Amino acid sequence: MIISSDIEYCRKKMETIIGKRVVLKTNGGRKRILTYVGVVDSCHPNIFTVKCECKVGTPTLVSFSYVDLLTKTVRLALIADPKEEQAAG
């Protein structure tokens, strides 16, 4: 059972990665996995948005709910920034 404090905690964690590149994988149905690569754009009370990088040229805005992350319907992974790795090393 998901409680509101879990959603609040998830939202606060997402707010810390606004502006960072992420990969999101979700079930597209019929054994398809949809993969989105983009930048976390904003966090709202129930959803967060990701500005995806498209091959067409115009960025697409996709939204997901925090419940999707908590139930693992959507998998999220941060993409390491090569500039940050060089500064640290």
MDAnalysis code that builds the backbone (N, CA, C; Angstrom):
import MDAnalysis as mda
import numpy as np

u = mda.Universe.empty(267, n_residues=89, atom_resindex=np.repeat(np.arange(89), 3), trajectory=True)
u.add_TopologyAttr("name", ["N", "CA", "C"] * 89)
u.add_TopologyAttr("resid", np.arange(1, 90))
u.add_TopologyAttr("resname", ["MET", "ILE", "ILE", "SER", "SER", "ASP", "ILE", "GLU", "TYR", "CYS", "ARG", "LYS", "LYS", "MET", "GLU", "THR", "ILE", "ILE", "GLY", "LYS", "ARG", "VAL", "VAL", "LEU", "LYS", "THR", "ASN", "GLY", "GLY", "ARG", "LYS", "ARG", "ILE", "LEU", "THR", "TYR", "VAL", "GLY", "VAL", "VAL", "ASP", "SER", "CYS", "HIS", "PRO", "ASN", "ILE", "PHE", "THR", "VAL", "LYS", "CYS", "GLU", "CYS", "LYS", "VAL", "GLY", "THR", "PRO", "THR", "LEU", "VAL", "SER", "PHE", "SER", "TYR", "VAL", "ASP", "LEU", "LEU", "THR", "LYS", "THR", "VAL", "ARG", "LEU", "ALA", "LEU", "ILE", "ALA", "ASP", "PRO", "LYS", "GLU", "GLU", "GLN", "ALA", "ALA", "GLY"])
u.atoms.positions = np.array([
    [0.845, -1.180, 0.000],
    [0.000, 0.000, 0.000],
    [0.890, 1.242, 0.000],
    [0.581, 2.171, -0.872],
    [1.351, 3.408, -0.971],
    [0.645, 4.481, -0.156],
    [1.403, 5.131, 0.719],
    [0.835, 6.199, 1.545],
    [1.366, 7.542, 1.067],
    [0.722, 8.607, 1.488],
    [1.057, 9.937, 0.994],
    [2.482, 10.353, 1.363],
    [3.014, 9.858, 2.464],
    [4.387, 10.225, 2.833],
    [5.389, 9.613, 1.849],
    [5.063, 8.443, 1.290],
    [5.925, 7.841, 0.277],
    [5.946, 8.696, -0.986],
    [4.797, 9.184, -1.379],
    [4.702, 10.034, -2.564],
    [5.436, 11.343, -2.331],
    [5.289, 11.916, -1.159],
    [5.973, 13.162, -0.816],
    [7.493, 12.964, -0.836],
    [7.955, 11.852, -0.293],
    [9.386, 11.545, -0.281],
    [9.903, 11.393, -1.717],
    [9.145, 10.713, -2.552],
    [9.519, 10.518, -3.946],
    [9.582, 11.857, -4.677],
    [8.622, 12.735, -4.415],
    [8.605, 14.057, -5.055],
    [9.826, 14.863, -4.653],
    [10.183, 14.828, -3.372],
    [11.349, 15.587, -2.901],
    [12.638, 15.059, -3.522],
    [12.742, 13.733, -3.677],
    [13.920, 13.155, -4.329],
    [13.983, 13.574, -5.802],
    [12.829, 13.628, -6.471],
    [12.798, 14.049, -7.872],
    [13.168, 15.520, -8.014],
    [12.778, 16.348, -7.043],
    [13.125, 17.769, -7.096],
    [14.634, 17.976, -7.055],
    [15.363, 17.059, -6.419],
    [16.823, 17.210, -6.338],
    [17.506, 16.922, -7.671],
    [16.811, 16.248, -8.600],
    [17.442, 15.935, -9.888],
    [16.840, 16.730, -11.053],
    [16.134, 17.809, -10.753],
    [15.627, 18.675, -11.823],
    [16.832, 19.214, -12.596],
    [16.759, 19.110, -13.912],
    [17.838, 19.570, -14.769],
    [18.871, 18.499, -15.089],
    [18.749, 17.315, -14.515],
    [19.694, 16.223, -14.774],
    [19.131, 15.302, -15.854],
    [20.040, 14.652, -16.586],
    [19.638, 13.718, -17.649],
    [19.284, 12.370, -17.035],
    [18.195, 11.785, -17.530],
    [17.705, 10.506, -17.029],
    [17.277, 9.608, -18.185],
    [17.188, 8.329, -17.870],
    [16.596, 7.345, -18.781],
    [15.398, 6.754, -18.062],
    [14.262, 6.744, -18.729],
    [13.036, 6.166, -18.177],
    [12.599, 5.011, -19.064],
    [12.293, 3.873, -18.452],
    [11.793, 2.720, -19.198],
    [10.433, 2.347, -18.642],
    [9.486, 2.134, -19.552],
    [8.132, 1.788, -19.152],
    [7.568, 0.743, -20.113],
    [6.560, 0.040, -19.664],
    [5.915, -0.994, -20.452],
    [5.012, -0.348, -21.494],
    [5.245, -0.679, -22.760],
    [4.431, -0.138, -23.842],
    [3.331, -1.076, -24.289],
    [3.201, -2.218, -23.620],
    [2.180, -3.180, -24.010],
    [2.690, -4.127, -25.087],
    [2.135, -5.307, -25.127],
    [2.506, -6.326, -26.110],
    [4.010, -6.553, -26.164],
    [4.597, -6.716, -24.991],
    [6.023, -7.024, -24.840],
    [6.939, -5.946, -25.396],
    [6.465, -4.700, -25.435],
    [7.295, -3.585, -25.872],
    [7.728, -2.780, -24.658],
    [8.957, -2.351, -24.657],
    [9.467, -1.471, -23.617],
    [9.750, -0.125, -24.270],
    [9.138, 0.933, -23.748],
    [9.381, 2.276, -24.254],
    [10.503, 2.898, -23.426],
    [11.474, 3.480, -24.105],
    [12.602, 4.110, -23.434],
    [12.614, 5.589, -23.785],
    [12.687, 6.420, -22.761],
    [12.755, 7.867, -22.931],
    [14.073, 8.352, -22.352],
    [14.779, 9.203, -23.090],
    [16.003, 9.832, -22.608],
    [15.740, 11.326, -22.629],
    [16.000, 11.987, -21.508],
    [15.747, 13.415, -21.459],
    [16.195, 14.031, -20.153],
    [15.713, 15.236, -19.908],
    [16.068, 16.024, -18.735],
    [14.816, 16.221, -17.891],
    [14.948, 16.009, -16.583],
    [13.818, 16.243, -15.677],
    [13.498, 17.731, -15.731],
    [12.277, 18.063, -16.120],
    [11.882, 19.448, -16.355],
    [11.280, 20.095, -15.112],
    [10.266, 19.460, -14.521],
    [9.617, 20.060, -13.356],
    [8.905, 18.985, -12.537],
    [8.624, 19.346, -11.290],
    [7.907, 18.454, -10.380],
    [6.646, 19.163, -9.897],
    [5.547, 18.460, -9.956],
    [4.255, 18.961, -9.503],
    [3.784, 18.063, -8.362],
    [2.680, 18.390, -7.699],
    [2.242, 17.578, -6.553],
    [2.042, 16.090, -6.851],
    [1.560, 15.729, -8.032],
    [1.288, 14.317, -8.325],
    [2.079, 13.753, -9.492],
    [2.688, 14.616, -10.299],
    [3.429, 14.165, -11.477],
    [4.741, 14.916, -11.607],
    [5.628, 14.357, -12.432],
    [6.840, 15.078, -12.830],
    [6.937, 14.991, -14.347],
    [7.606, 15.965, -14.948],
    [7.714, 16.006, -16.397],
    [9.170, 15.870, -16.813],
    [9.351, 15.247, -17.967],
    [10.674, 15.041, -18.536],
    [10.647, 15.557, -19.966],
    [11.616, 16.413, -20.299],
    [11.732, 16.914, -21.662],
    [12.629, 15.947, -22.416],
    [12.037, 15.174, -23.320],
    [12.754, 14.099, -24.015],
    [13.484, 14.625, -25.246],
    [14.595, 13.975, -25.537],
    [15.371, 14.304, -26.721],
    [14.870, 13.435, -27.863],
    [14.389, 14.071, -28.902],
    [13.850, 13.340, -30.042],
    [14.798, 13.461, -31.221],
    [14.704, 12.496, -32.128],
    [15.518, 12.532, -33.336],
    [14.965, 13.549, -34.337],
    [13.706, 13.903, -34.196],
    [13.056, 14.825, -35.126],
    [13.569, 16.245, -34.935],
    [13.923, 16.611, -33.720],
    [14.461, 17.945, -33.465],
    [13.675, 18.731, -32.435],
    [12.382, 18.494, -32.341],
    [11.588, 19.207, -31.351],
    [11.472, 18.357, -30.092],
    [11.814, 18.927, -28.937],
    [11.716, 18.130, -27.706],
    [10.261, 17.825, -27.344],
    [10.054, 16.665, -26.787],
    [8.730, 16.228, -26.375],
    [8.663, 16.236, -24.856],
    [7.573, 16.710, -24.310],
    [7.369, 16.732, -22.866],
    [6.508, 15.536, -22.476],
    [7.039, 14.688, -21.592],
    [6.347, 13.487, -21.150],
    [6.161, 13.592, -19.650],
    [4.997, 13.160, -19.151],
    [4.749, 13.213, -17.713],
    [4.538, 11.819, -17.152],
    [4.984, 11.651, -15.916],
    [4.828, 10.395, -15.191],
    [4.381, 10.722, -13.783],
    [3.702, 9.788, -13.140],
    [3.294, 10.009, -11.753],
    [4.321, 9.383, -10.818],
    [4.369, 9.871, -9.599],
    [5.276, 9.320, -8.594],
    [4.856, 7.898, -8.228],
    [3.577, 7.612, -8.340],
    [3.075, 6.261, -8.064],
    [3.677, 5.272, -9.068],
    [3.874, 5.717, -10.326],
    [4.515, 4.859, -11.323],
    [5.912, 4.450, -10.876],
    [6.648, 5.377, -10.285],
    [7.988, 5.052, -9.785],
    [7.920, 4.119, -8.584],
    [6.997, 4.394, -7.681],
    [6.890, 3.591, -6.458],
    [6.445, 2.165, -6.751],
    [5.588, 1.985, -7.742],
    [5.118, 0.638, -8.100],
    [6.018, -0.030, -9.135],
    [7.059, 0.675, -9.551],
    [8.042, 0.187, -10.529],
    [7.425, -0.080, -11.898],
    [6.366, 0.656, -12.202],
    [5.808, 0.638, -13.548],
    [6.753, 1.382, -14.481],
    [7.428, 2.391, -13.932],
    [8.434, 3.169, -14.654],
    [9.752, 3.004, -13.917],
    [10.810, 2.693, -14.658],
    [12.155, 2.576, -14.083],
    [12.933, 3.820, -14.472],
    [13.615, 4.425, -13.515],
    [14.356, 5.660, -13.743],
    [15.820, 5.430, -13.409],
    [16.715, 5.943, -14.259],
    [18.152, 5.879, -14.003],
    [18.779, 7.200, -14.423],
    [19.678, 7.704, -13.602],
    [20.409, 8.922, -13.928],
    [21.491, 8.602, -14.944],
    [21.748, 9.550, -15.839],
    [22.847, 9.421, -16.787],
    [24.005, 10.242, -16.241],
    [25.144, 9.601, -16.093],
    [26.322, 10.297, -15.566],
    [26.780, 11.357, -16.567],
    [27.045, 12.568, -16.057],
    [27.505, 13.668, -16.885],
    [29.024, 13.589, -16.997],
    [29.593, 13.487, -18.212],
    [31.037, 13.361, -18.346],
    [31.798, 14.558, -17.763],
    [31.194, 15.744, -17.792],
    [31.849, 16.926, -17.232],
    [32.020, 16.807, -15.729],
    [30.985, 16.278, -15.048],
    [31.063, 16.104, -13.597],
    [32.081, 15.036, -13.235],
    [32.212, 13.976, -14.057],
    [33.175, 12.917, -13.777],
    [34.603, 13.431, -13.915],
    [34.865, 14.305, -14.903],
    [36.203, 14.852, -15.088],
    [36.577, 15.793, -13.947],
    [35.600, 16.559, -13.446],
    [35.860, 17.482, -12.334],
    [36.163, 16.714, -11.050],
    [35.510, 15.584, -10.868],
    [35.715, 14.791, -9.654],
    [37.028, 14.010, -9.711],
    [37.452, 13.608, -10.888],
    [38.613, 12.742, -11.024],
    [39.853, 13.435, -11.322],
])
